[in-house]
Amino acid sequence: MDKLKILGVGGSLRKGSFSKGLLLEVKKLAPENVDFEIWEDYNFPPYNPDTEIPENVKELKNKIKNADAILFSLPEYNYSVPGFIKNAIDWASRPYGDNSWEDKPAAIMSESIGNTAGSKAQYHLRQVLVCLNVHALNKPEFMVPNATDKFDKEGNLIDEEARGKIKPLIEALVAWTNKLK
Ligand SMILES: Cc1cc2nc3c(=O)[nH]c(=O)nc-3n(C[C@H](O)[C@H](O)[C@H](O)COP(=O)(O)O)c2cc1C
């Protein structure tokens, strides 16, 4: 049977990013039947409909189209989605009529150094995903609070409780994706 392709989107641009650390952990823990790839290049100009679509945006659009599902991982910036992730989302949703996110199943992970774990960013992202017709998995929710205690300085997840929640999330995303096929 073909492997299920899941594309990891997000993390932060910061060296030692915790949200990127979550994606790297998924890479280690993904089951055999999952081909997990992390999108790394967020070096896009601010979205402008007058700008010709950059090559790296075309590449992202192709990766999304070829993926069976998307896994977002994000920190919270000012109660919302970090601008660079929103910018990437906007780019890949255009040109009008060619929304690469259309009909994709997705799951979301968030973390924050505070005790609300990036939940507000996660719910803002869910709202955006409604517009894009992305089918976001509702449960299990995956949020890591107090991230400074859960990751080392290089951004590696060192918390067993959080690590234990990764596999169930991936399994739920795989089941959700198969259900929607
Ligand atoms: C511009 C900015 C705004 C932030 N706003 C929030 C916020 O609203 N709520 C919150 O819990 N954390 C906030 N934080 C803290 C980040 O969510 C936290 O540092 C997170 O762990 C960073 O993730 P990263 O390690 O992937 O970069 C903010 C950080 C920055 C840089």
The ligand as a MOL file (V3000), in Angstrom:
LIG
                    3D

  0  0  0     0  0            999 V3000
M  V30 BEGIN CTAB
M  V30 COUNTS 31 33 0 0 0
M  V30 BEGIN ATOM
M  V30 1 C 6.1640 38.5330 18.6970 0
M  V30 2 C 5.8390 37.5190 19.7560 0
M  V30 3 C 4.5830 37.4750 20.2970 0
M  V30 4 C 4.2480 36.5060 21.2460 0
M  V30 5 N 2.9740 36.4470 21.7230 0
M  V30 6 C 2.6050 35.4420 22.5270 0
M  V30 7 C 1.2410 35.3030 22.9220 0
M  V30 8 O 0.3750 36.0520 22.5410 0
M  V30 9 N 0.9160 34.2550 23.7150 0
M  V30 10 C 1.8610 33.3490 24.1630 0
M  V30 11 O 1.5040 32.4220 24.8800 0
M  V30 12 N 3.1610 33.4670 23.7960 0
M  V30 13 C 3.5380 34.4860 22.9900 0
M  V30 14 N 4.8380 34.5960 22.5840 0
M  V30 15 C 5.7920 33.6000 23.0690 0
M  V30 16 C 5.9430 32.4330 22.0840 0
M  V30 17 O 4.7260 31.7900 21.8120 0
M  V30 18 C 6.8870 31.4120 22.6800 0
M  V30 19 O 8.1260 32.0240 22.9170 0
M  V30 20 C 7.0620 30.1850 21.8150 0
M  V30 21 O 7.5620 29.1590 22.6170 0
M  V30 22 C 8.0020 30.4470 20.6380 0
M  V30 23 O 8.0240 29.3160 19.7940 0
M  V30 24 P 9.3290 28.8790 19.0010 0
M  V30 25 O 10.2700 28.2950 20.0160 0
M  V30 26 O 8.8690 27.8720 18.0010 0
M  V30 27 O 9.9060 30.1110 18.3800 0
M  V30 28 C 5.2170 35.5620 21.6680 0
M  V30 29 C 6.4980 35.6300 21.1190 0
M  V30 30 C 6.8090 36.5780 20.1710 0
M  V30 31 C 8.1970 36.5890 19.5580 0
M  V30 END ATOM
M  V30 BEGIN BOND
M  V30 1 1 1 2
M  V30 2 1 2 3
M  V30 3 2 2 30
M  V30 4 2 3 4
M  V30 5 1 4 5
M  V30 6 1 4 28
M  V30 7 2 5 6
M  V30 8 1 6 7
M  V30 9 1 6 13
M  V30 10 2 7 8
M  V30 11 1 7 9
M  V30 12 1 9 10
M  V30 13 2 10 11
M  V30 14 1 10 12
M  V30 15 2 12 13
M  V30 16 1 13 14
M  V30 17 1 14 15
M  V30 18 1 14 28
M  V30 19 1 15 16
M  V30 20 1 16 17
M  V30 21 1 16 18
M  V30 22 1 18 19
M  V30 23 1 18 20
M  V30 24 1 20 21
M  V30 25 1 20 22
M  V30 26 1 22 23
M  V30 27 1 23 24
M  V30 28 2 24 25
M  V30 29 1 24 26
M  V30 30 1 24 27
M  V30 31 2 28 29
M  V30 32 1 29 30
M  V30 33 1 30 31
M  V30 END BOND
M  V30 END CTAB
M  END
